[in-house]
């Protein structure tokens, strides 16, 4: 098309979007001030002004090609947002580190194998210790902490199944944990988990004494 429509008319944008170079150039020329206004509105560090101006011109041209007058939004509002967005994207690209990024080193197969072995040993030691607990205490810990591979269950849920109050189930759990802290049951676990120290044993004794005190008060 060679005829340029009035700039305020929606047909002008439709004509430009249909490929009319005359309407496109006229709209770009008429709204050049938008690019300048956006550039003056904020401080744009990290990229030369000429590059920002070019990015703004591209954003203005794309806004003309994608503007829909039927949405009831003024073109200046739509284009302002489009120009600002493209400028911020240009700033973000300029701030990215240049060149190839160093990739993390692949994990050491020996370390992976050692970690897998340790996890297996902890599982074996834990289930071995649990086997010495009374059956009810054993199953309180298994169900509450999900040690059988199933999702952990709340104390209230276990209580409903066993027809016990939540408080009673909590007492059973605390009793089971107190027994597991005894050196006769926990020695292997403590060795595997780096808790085989004098300080760790003293902490376990203090927890056990506190549990006994609470039990005597009941």
Residue frames relative to the residue before (quaternion, step in Angstrom):
aa qw qx qy qz dx dy dz
X 1.0000 0.0000 0.0000 0.0000 0.00 0.00 0.00
X 0.2759 -0.7790 0.5406 0.1575 3.56 -1.01 0.82
X 0.6316 0.5358 -0.3406 0.4449 3.57 1.19 -0.47
X 0.2584 -0.7522 0.5877 0.1485 3.58 -0.95 0.91
X 0.3357 -0.7671 0.5166 0.1789 3.55 -0.63 1.12
X 0.6548 -0.4728 0.3824 0.4488 3.63 -1.21 0.25
X 0.5265 -0.6894 0.3979 0.2988 3.60 -0.79 1.03
X 0.6733 0.5072 -0.3085 0.4407 3.58 1.02 -0.64
X 0.6110 0.5833 -0.3462 0.4081 3.60 1.21 -0.29
X 0.5393 -0.6376 0.4354 0.3362 3.65 -0.92 0.80
X 0.5675 0.6041 -0.3907 0.4004 3.58 1.15 -0.57
X 0.5805 0.5972 -0.3748 0.4074 3.59 1.10 -0.64
X 0.6797 0.4701 -0.2840 0.4862 3.58 0.95 -0.90
X 0.6329 0.5219 -0.3352 0.4633 3.59 1.00 -0.77
X 0.6469 0.5184 -0.3130 0.4635 3.57 1.02 -0.81
X 0.6532 0.5051 -0.3078 0.4727 3.58 0.97 -0.86
X 0.6818 0.4905 -0.2827 0.4633 3.55 0.95 -0.87
X 0.6371 0.5088 -0.3222 0.4811 3.57 1.25 -0.38
X 0.6683 -0.5325 0.2911 0.4303 3.60 1.26 0.00
X 0.4427 0.6924 -0.4664 0.3272 3.58 1.23 0.16
X 0.3340 -0.7701 0.5101 0.1877 3.59 -0.40 1.20
X 0.6227 0.5562 -0.3498 0.4250 3.58 1.03 -0.73
X 0.6807 0.4676 -0.2908 0.4832 3.61 0.88 -0.90
X 0.6344 0.5320 -0.3352 0.4495 3.59 1.00 -0.80
X 0.6814 0.4830 -0.2942 0.4646 3.59 0.83 -0.97
X 0.6460 0.5251 -0.3266 0.4476 3.57 1.00 -0.79
X 0.6651 0.4928 -0.3036 0.4717 3.59 0.98 -0.83
X 0.6286 0.5219 -0.3351 0.4693 3.59 1.00 -0.80
X 0.6766 0.4947 -0.2955 0.4585 3.58 0.85 -0.95
X 0.6765 0.5129 -0.2984 0.4362 3.58 0.95 -0.87
X 0.7779 0.3318 -0.1690 0.5062 3.60 1.10 -0.64
X 0.2541 0.7820 -0.5265 0.2162 3.60 1.18 0.47
X 0.6260 0.5781 -0.3410 0.3971 3.56 1.01 -0.78
X 0.5649 0.6001 -0.3890 0.4115 3.60 1.16 -0.50
X 0.6438 0.5168 -0.3233 0.4625 3.56 0.97 -0.85
X 0.6638 0.4990 -0.2987 0.4702 3.57 0.89 -0.91
X 0.6560 0.5180 -0.3206 0.4455 3.59 0.96 -0.82
X 0.6500 0.5037 -0.3234 0.4682 3.59 0.96 -0.81
X 0.6530 0.5176 -0.3157 0.4539 3.58 0.97 -0.83
X 0.6836 0.4702 -0.2917 0.4759 3.59 1.04 -0.72
X 0.5997 0.6297 -0.3492 0.3491 3.56 1.15 -0.62
X 0.8055 0.1165 -0.0455 0.5792 3.60 1.06 -0.68
X 0.4978 -0.6111 0.5176 0.3328 3.52 -1.36 0.23
X 0.1174 -0.8043 0.5820 0.0223 3.56 -0.68 1.16
X 0.0449 -0.8256 0.5623 -0.0120 3.58 -0.05 1.28
X 0.7481 0.4607 -0.2982 0.3732 3.53 -1.29 0.37
X 0.7787 0.1970 -0.1316 0.5809 3.62 1.20 -0.03
X 0.5484 -0.6381 0.4152 0.3460 3.66 -0.90 0.83
X 0.6190 -0.5758 0.3956 0.3590 3.54 -1.18 0.69
X 0.6426 0.5363 -0.3358 0.4321 3.61 0.94 -0.86
X 0.6510 0.5029 -0.3199 0.4700 3.59 1.02 -0.76
X 0.6412 0.5152 -0.3249 0.4668 3.56 1.02 -0.76
X 0.6298 0.5356 -0.3312 0.4548 3.56 1.01 -0.80
X 0.6548 0.5031 -0.3144 0.4683 3.57 0.98 -0.82
X 0.6342 0.5183 -0.3294 0.4698 3.58 1.00 -0.81
X 0.6526 0.5171 -0.3142 0.4561 3.57 0.99 -0.80
X 0.6328 0.5250 -0.3301 0.4637 3.59 1.04 -0.77
X 0.6416 0.5125 -0.3236 0.4701 3.59 0.98 -0.81
X 0.6531 0.5139 -0.3136 0.4594 3.57 0.97 -0.87
X 0.6332 0.5253 -0.3298 0.4630 3.59 1.01 -0.77
X 0.6545 0.5108 -0.3066 0.4654 3.58 0.93 -0.91
X 0.6695 0.4837 -0.3046 0.4743 3.61 0.95 -0.85
X 0.6205 0.5405 -0.3448 0.4516 3.59 1.06 -0.71
X 0.6281 0.5244 -0.3387 0.4644 3.59 1.02 -0.74
X 0.6991 0.4852 -0.2759 0.4469 3.59 0.91 -0.88
X 0.7671 0.3595 -0.1943 0.4946 3.60 1.13 -0.53
X 0.4681 0.6974 -0.4401 0.3174 3.58 1.25 -0.08
X 0.1295 -0.7751 0.6161 0.0535 3.57 -1.02 0.90
X 0.3128 -0.7842 0.5028 0.1853 3.65 -0.26 1.18
X 0.5937 0.6076 -0.3647 0.3812 3.60 1.15 -0.54
X 0.5978 0.5896 -0.3659 0.4013 3.61 1.16 -0.32
X 0.4773 -0.7142 0.4126 0.3031 3.58 1.21 -0.13
X 0.5549 0.5753 -0.3991 0.4492 3.59 1.24 0.36
X 0.4906 -0.6575 0.4823 0.3074 3.57 -0.93 0.87
X 0.5642 -0.6155 0.4197 0.3558 3.58 -1.03 0.74
X 0.6201 0.5563 -0.3558 0.4235 3.59 0.98 -0.78
X 0.6466 0.5097 -0.3163 0.4713 3.60 1.02 -0.79
X 0.6678 0.5059 -0.2902 0.4625 3.56 0.91 -0.97
X 0.6981 0.4727 -0.2779 0.4604 3.58 0.86 -0.97
X 0.5962 0.5688 -0.3668 0.4318 3.61 1.01 -0.75
X 0.6782 0.4831 -0.2896 0.4719 3.58 0.89 -0.95
X 0.6602 0.5113 -0.3116 0.4535 3.59 0.96 -0.84
X 0.6598 0.4980 -0.3106 0.4693 3.60 0.96 -0.83
X 0.6534 0.5147 -0.3156 0.4566 3.59 0.89 -0.92
X 0.6555 0.5215 -0.3165 0.4453 3.57 0.93 -0.89
X 0.6841 0.4766 -0.2997 0.4637 3.60 0.87 -0.85
X 0.6313 0.5271 -0.3399 0.4562 3.59 1.01 -0.71
X 0.6631 0.4875 -0.3121 0.4746 3.58 0.95 -0.83
X 0.6167 0.5313 -0.3462 0.4664 3.59 1.07 -0.64
X 0.6379 0.5171 -0.3236 0.4701 3.57 1.04 -0.74
X 0.6311 0.5194 -0.3255 0.4754 3.58 1.02 -0.79
X 0.6612 0.5102 -0.3101 0.4542 3.59 0.93 -0.88
X 0.6463 0.5120 -0.3254 0.4628 3.60 0.99 -0.79
X 0.6613 0.5121 -0.3109 0.4514 3.57 0.98 -0.82
X 0.6795 0.5027 -0.2891 0.4494 3.58 1.12 -0.63
X 0.5361 0.6282 -0.4176 0.3789 3.59 1.22 -0.27
X 0.5382 -0.6124 0.4579 0.3544 3.61 -1.08 0.65
X 0.3667 -0.7430 0.5257 0.1928 3.54 -0.97 0.91
X 0.7317 0.4105 -0.3086 0.4482 3.54 -1.23 0.47
X 0.6872 -0.4697 0.3599 0.4215 3.51 -1.33 -0.07
X 0.3497 -0.7134 0.5666 0.2184 3.54 -0.99 0.81
X 0.4791 -0.6660 0.4882 0.2974 3.54 -1.03 0.79
X 0.3370 -0.7470 0.5441 0.1799 3.54 -0.87 0.98
X 0.5318 -0.6207 0.4519 0.3573 3.58 -1.02 0.65
X 0.5400 -0.6234 0.4562 0.3341 3.53 -1.09 0.68
X 0.5225 -0.6301 0.4592 0.3452 3.60 -1.00 0.72
X 0.5749 -0.6072 0.4112 0.3629 3.59 -1.04 0.67
X 0.5301 -0.6279 0.4774 0.3111 3.52 -1.16 0.70
X 0.4560 -0.7013 0.4647 0.2902 3.66 -0.63 1.02
X 0.6316 0.5365 -0.3410 0.4438 3.57 1.05 -0.71
X 0.6542 0.5002 -0.3120 0.4738 3.58 1.02 -0.80
X 0.6321 0.5228 -0.3325 0.4654 3.60 1.01 -0.76
X 0.6606 0.5013 -0.3086 0.4658 3.56 0.95 -0.86
X 0.6500 0.5136 -0.3187 0.4606 3.59 1.00 -0.81
X 0.6511 0.5100 -0.3172 0.4641 3.59 1.00 -0.81
X 0.6479 0.5086 -0.3184 0.4692 3.58 1.00 -0.82
X 0.6398 0.5196 -0.3258 0.4631 3.58 0.99 -0.82
X 0.6580 0.5123 -0.3145 0.4535 3.59 0.95 -0.87
X 0.6357 0.5202 -0.3363 0.4607 3.62 0.97 -0.80
X 0.6554 0.5083 -0.3167 0.4602 3.57 0.96 -0.85
X 0.6682 0.5074 -0.3050 0.4506 3.56 0.94 -0.87
X 0.6272 0.5232 -0.3341 0.4703 3.58 1.05 -0.73
X 0.6416 0.5203 -0.3251 0.4603 3.58 0.97 -0.84
X 0.6619 0.5011 -0.3092 0.4638 3.59 0.91 -0.90
X 0.6765 0.4942 -0.2983 0.4574 3.59 0.89 -0.93
X 0.6431 0.5255 -0.3265 0.4512 3.58 1.00 -0.80
X 0.7012 0.4505 -0.2813 0.4756 3.59 0.81 -0.93
X 0.5929 0.5484 -0.3654 0.4628 3.58 1.14 -0.54
X 0.6697 0.4801 -0.3008 0.4801 3.60 0.98 -0.83
X 0.6401 0.5357 -0.3272 0.4430 3.59 0.98 -0.80
X 0.6149 0.5818 -0.3493 0.4019 3.57 1.07 -0.69
X 0.6594 0.5056 -0.3113 0.4611 3.62 1.19 -0.43
X 0.5614 0.5999 -0.3992 0.4069 3.60 1.22 -0.16
X 0.5929 -0.5164 0.4591 0.4136 3.59 -1.22 0.38
X 0.6600 -0.5750 0.3069 0.3738 3.56 -1.02 0.83
X 0.6741 0.4945 -0.3127 0.4508 3.61 0.85 -0.90
X 0.6646 0.4858 -0.3097 0.4757 3.60 0.94 -0.83
X 0.5948 0.5712 -0.3497 0.4446 3.55 1.08 -0.74
X 0.7428 0.4242 -0.2368 0.4606 3.57 0.76 -1.05
X 0.5440 0.5826 -0.4138 0.4399 3.61 1.13 -0.37
X 0.7038 0.4472 -0.2734 0.4795 3.59 0.84 -0.93
X 0.6342 0.5407 -0.3367 0.4382 3.58 0.95 -0.85
X 0.7275 0.4270 -0.2536 0.4734 3.58 0.84 -0.94
X 0.6809 0.5079 -0.3092 0.4276 3.58 0.88 -0.90
X 0.7782 0.3181 -0.1706 0.5140 3.61 0.97 -0.79
X 0.4692 -0.7096 0.4297 0.3027 3.62 1.23 0.16
X 0.2658 0.8136 -0.4824 0.1863 3.59 1.02 0.75
X 0.6365 0.5211 -0.3367 0.4582 3.59 1.25 -0.10
X 0.6341 -0.5210 0.3379 0.4607 3.58 1.27 0.05
X 0.6145 0.5181 -0.3497 0.4813 3.58 1.25 -0.20
X 0.6499 -0.5161 0.3654 0.4217 3.63 -1.19 0.36
X 0.5591 -0.5969 0.4453 0.3644 3.62 -1.06 0.65
X 0.2451 -0.7646 0.5804 0.1358 3.57 -1.13 0.66
X 0.5126 -0.6398 0.4785 0.3145 3.55 -1.13 0.66
X 0.6336 -0.5242 0.4029 0.4018 3.56 -1.26 0.38
X 0.6353 0.5387 -0.3303 0.4439 3.57 1.03 -0.77
X 0.6547 0.5094 -0.3176 0.4593 3.60 0.97 -0.84
X 0.6435 0.5009 -0.3265 0.4779 3.58 0.98 -0.79
X 0.6429 0.5364 -0.3207 0.4429 3.57 0.99 -0.83
X 0.6455 0.5167 -0.3297 0.4557 3.58 0.97 -0.78
X 0.6644 0.4961 -0.3107 0.4646 3.57 0.98 -0.78
X 0.7543 0.3790 -0.2040 0.4958 3.59 0.97 -0.82
X 0.4081 -0.7211 0.4589 0.3207 3.59 1.31 -0.02
X 0.4983 0.5981 -0.4463 0.4414 3.52 0.97 1.03
X 0.5404 -0.5961 0.4698 0.3632 3.56 -1.22 0.40
X 0.6310 -0.5256 0.4007 0.4062 3.55 -1.22 0.41
X 0.6344 0.5405 -0.3339 0.4403 3.59 0.99 -0.80
X 0.6521 0.5082 -0.3236 0.4602 3.58 0.99 -0.80
X 0.6438 0.5056 -0.3262 0.4727 3.59 1.00 -0.77
X 0.6213 0.5332 -0.3439 0.4598 3.59 1.03 -0.72
X 0.6358 0.5241 -0.3256 0.4638 3.58 1.01 -0.79
X 0.6472 0.5101 -0.3156 0.4706 3.58 1.00 -0.81
X 0.6415 0.5169 -0.3266 0.4632 3.57 0.99 -0.79
X 0.6647 0.4998 -0.3080 0.4621 3.59 0.90 -0.90
X 0.6349 0.5219 -0.3309 0.4637 3.58 1.03 -0.75
X 0.6497 0.5145 -0.3148 0.4626 3.57 0.97 -0.84
X 0.6627 0.4944 -0.3061 0.4718 3.60 0.95 -0.85
X 0.6211 0.5412 -0.3413 0.4527 3.57 1.05 -0.74
X 0.6653 0.4883 -0.3067 0.4742 3.58 0.95 -0.80
X 0.6479 0.5234 -0.3250 0.4479 3.59 1.00 -0.75
X 0.6349 0.5381 -0.3378 0.4395 3.59 1.13 -0.53
X 0.5010 0.6519 -0.4377 0.3640 3.62 1.19 -0.28
X 0.5736 -0.6313 0.3896 0.3472 3.62 -0.87 0.90
X 0.6174 0.5719 -0.3589 0.4038 3.60 0.99 -0.74
X 0.7484 0.3700 -0.2105 0.5086 3.59 1.10 -0.66
X 0.7662 0.4166 -0.1975 0.4476 3.57 1.02 -0.75
X 0.4195 0.7469 -0.4587 0.2364 3.61 1.21 -0.18
X 0.6819 0.4837 -0.2968 0.4614 3.60 0.84 -0.94
X 0.6523 0.5087 -0.3137 0.4661 3.59 0.96 -0.85
X 0.6543 0.5172 -0.3180 0.4508 3.57 0.93 -0.88
X 0.6427 0.5230 -0.3257 0.4554 3.57 0.99 -0.76
X 0.6871 0.4845 -0.2799 0.4635 3.58 0.95 -0.88
X 0.7594 0.3826 -0.1866 0.4920 3.59 1.06 -0.78
X 0.4938 -0.6871 0.4103 0.3401 3.60 1.23 0.40
X 0.5011 0.6258 -0.4448 0.3993 3.57 1.02 0.83
X 0.4691 0.6853 -0.4277 0.3570 3.57 1.26 0.39
X 0.4197 0.6897 -0.4731 0.3527 3.55 0.81 1.09
X 0.6530 -0.5105 0.3782 0.4122 3.54 -1.27 0.35
X 0.6432 0.5250 -0.3269 0.4515 3.59 0.96 -0.82
X 0.6528 0.5115 -0.3179 0.4596 3.58 0.97 -0.83
X 0.6630 0.4939 -0.3112 0.4687 3.59 0.95 -0.80
X 0.6352 0.5168 -0.3349 0.4662 3.59 1.02 -0.71
X 0.6328 0.5135 -0.3328 0.4745 3.57 1.00 -0.74
X 0.6444 0.5123 -0.3220 0.4676 3.59 0.98 -0.79
X 0.6369 0.5190 -0.3291 0.4654 3.60 1.01 -0.77
X 0.6518 0.5081 -0.3225 0.4615 3.58 0.96 -0.80
X 0.6498 0.5018 -0.3179 0.4743 3.60 0.98 -0.78
X 0.6517 0.5108 -0.3161 0.4630 3.56 1.01 -0.80
X 0.6468 0.5109 -0.3196 0.4673 3.59 0.99 -0.81
X 0.6431 0.5120 -0.3258 0.4671 3.59 1.00 -0.76
X 0.6413 0.5147 -0.3278 0.4651 3.58 1.02 -0.75
X 0.6463 0.5140 -0.3226 0.4626 3.60 0.95 -0.82
X 0.6423 0.5255 -0.3261 0.4526 3.57 1.00 -0.78
X 0.6553 0.4949 -0.3106 0.4786 3.57 0.98 -0.86
X 0.6455 0.5273 -0.3245 0.4472 3.57 1.00 -0.78
X 0.6586 0.5065 -0.3200 0.4552 3.61 0.98 -0.76
X 0.6514 0.5294 -0.3170 0.4415 3.58 1.11 -0.63
X 0.5974 0.5860 -0.3712 0.4023 3.57 1.16 -0.46
